[in-house]
Amino acid sequence: MSYTSVPHLSTEHQEWLKALDFYDNELDILEKRLAEVASKNTGIEAMKAVEHFQNQFIIQRNTIDELQHNINEHVHKAMLDAKD
């Protein structure tokens, strides 16, 4: 059986959370760009494509939220294990 030190695990958790924050910020930028495109292209086909991308952004944000929750849950469990 192999063991990982708590500080090492904590560092990994922080790296994962920072990466997820980065991708969340990237989605903000992409949403702003999509809004610009939508304002310039008001045709039905363009609006369908805009809606498709908006839905994809929602899916990606939900995934980021789930991952952040799972990481934070794992941090909590690791802390409890370390206490024991």
Contact map, one row per residue, 1 for C-alpha under 8 A:
111000000000000000000000000000000000000000000000000000000000000000000000000000000000
111100000000000000000000000000000000000000000000000000000000000000000000000000000000
111110000000000000000000000000000000000000000000000000000000000000000000000000000000
011111011000000000000000000000000000000000000000000000000000000000000000000000000000
001111111000000000000000000000000000000000000000000000000000000000000000000000000000
000111111100000000000000000000000000000000000000000000000000000000000000000001100100
000011111110000000000000000000000000000000000000000000000000000000000000000000000000
000111111111000000000000000000000000000000000000000000000000000000000000000000000000
000111111111100000000000000000000000000000000000000000000000000000000000000000000000
000001111111110000000000000000000000000000000000000000000000000000000000001000000000
000000111111111000000000000000000000000000000000000000000000000000000000000000000000
000000011111111100000000000000000000000000000000000000000000000000000000000000000000
000000001111111110000000000000000000000000000000000000000000000000000010001000000000
000000000111111111000000000000000000000000000000000000000000000000000000000000000000
000000000011111111100000000000000000000000000000000000000000000000000000000000000000
000000000001111111110000000000000000000000000000000000000000000000000010000000000000
000000000000111111111000000000000000000000000000000000000000000000010010000000000000
000000000000011111111100000000000000000000000000000000000000000000000000000000000000
000000000000001111111110000000000000000000000000000000000000000000000000000000000000
000000000000000111111111000000000000000000000000000000000000000100010000000000000000
000000000000000011111111100000000000000000000000000000000000000000000000000000000000
000000000000000001111111110000000000000000000000000000000000000000000000000000000000
000000000000000000111111111000000000000000000000000000000000000000000000000000000000
000000000000000000011111111100000000000000000000000000000000100100000000000000000000
000000000000000000001111111110000000000000000000000000000000000000000000000000000000
000000000000000000000111111111000000000000000000000000000000000000000000000000000000
000000000000000000000011111111100000000000000000000000001000100000000000000000000000
000000000000000000000001111111110000000000000000000000000000000000000000000000000000
000000000000000000000000111111111000000000000000000000000000000000000000000000000000
000000000000000000000000011111111100000000000000000000000000000000000000000000000000
000000000000000000000000001111111110000000000000000001001000000000000000000000000000
000000000000000000000000000111111111000000000000000000000000000000000000000000000000
000000000000000000000000000011111111100000000000000000000000000000000000000000000000
000000000000000000000000000001111111110000000000010000000000000000000000000000000000
000000000000000000000000000000111111111000000000000000000000000000000000000000000000
000000000000000000000000000000011111111100000000000000000000000000000000000000000000
000000000000000000000000000000001111111110000000000000000000000000000000000000000000
000000000000000000000000000000000111111111000110010000000000000000000000000000000000
000000000000000000000000000000000011111111000000000000000000000000000000000000000000
000000000000000000000000000000000001111111000000000000000000000000000000000000000000
000000000000000000000000000000000000111111100110000000000000000000000000000000000000
000000000000000000000000000000000000011111110110000000000000000000000000000000000000
000000000000000000000000000000000000000011111110000000000000000000000000000000000000
000000000000000000000000000000000000000001111111000000000000000000000000000000000000
000000000000000000000000000000000000000000111111100000000000000000000000000000000000
000000000000000000000000000000000000010011111111110000000000000000000000000000000000
000000000000000000000000000000000000010011111111111000000000000000000000000000000000
000000000000000000000000000000000000000000011111111100000000000000000000000000000000
000000000000000000000000000000000000000000001111111110000000000000000000000000000000
000000000000000000000000000000000100010000000111111111000000000000000000000000000000
000000000000000000000000000000000000000000000011111111100000000000000000000000000000
000000000000000000000000000000000000000000000001111111110000000000000000000000000000
000000000000000000000000000000000000000000000000111111111000000000000000000000000000
000000000000000000000000000000100000000000000000011111111100000000000000000000000000
000000000000000000000000000000000000000000000000001111111110000000000000000000000000
000000000000000000000000000000000000000000000000000111111111000000000000000000000000
000000000000000000000000001000100000000000000000000011111111100000000000000000000000
000000000000000000000000000000000000000000000000000001111111110000000000000000000000
000000000000000000000000000000000000000000000000000000111111111000000000000000000000
000000000000000000000000000000000000000000000000000000011111111100000000000000000000
000000000000000000000001001000000000000000000000000000001111111110000000000000000000
000000000000000000000000000000000000000000000000000000000111111111000000000000000000
000000000000000000000000000000000000000000000000000000000011111111100000000000000000
000000000000000000010001000000000000000000000000000000000001111111110000000000000000
000000000000000000000000000000000000000000000000000000000000111111111000000000000000
000000000000000000000000000000000000000000000000000000000000011111111100000000000000
000000000000000000000000000000000000000000000000000000000000001111111110000000000000
000000000000000010010000000000000000000000000000000000000000000111111111000000000000
000000000000000000000000000000000000000000000000000000000000000011111111100000000000
000000000000000000000000000000000000000000000000000000000000000001111111110000000000
000000000000100110000000000000000000000000000000000000000000000000111111111000000000
000000000000000000000000000000000000000000000000000000000000000000011111111100000000
000000000000000000000000000000000000000000000000000000000000000000001111111110000000
000000000000000000000000000000000000000000000000000000000000000000000111111111000000
000000000100100000000000000000000000000000000000000000000000000000000011111111100000
000000000000000000000000000000000000000000000000000000000000000000000001111111110000
000000000000000000000000000000000000000000000000000000000000000000000000111111111000
000001000000000000000000000000000000000000000000000000000000000000000000011111111100
000001000000000000000000000000000000000000000000000000000000000000000000001111111110
000000000000000000000000000000000000000000000000000000000000000000000000000111111111
000000000000000000000000000000000000000000000000000000000000000000000000000011111111
000001000000000000000000000000000000000000000000000000000000000000000000000001111111
000000000000000000000000000000000000000000000000000000000000000000000000000000111111
000000000000000000000000000000000000000000000000000000000000000000000000000000011111
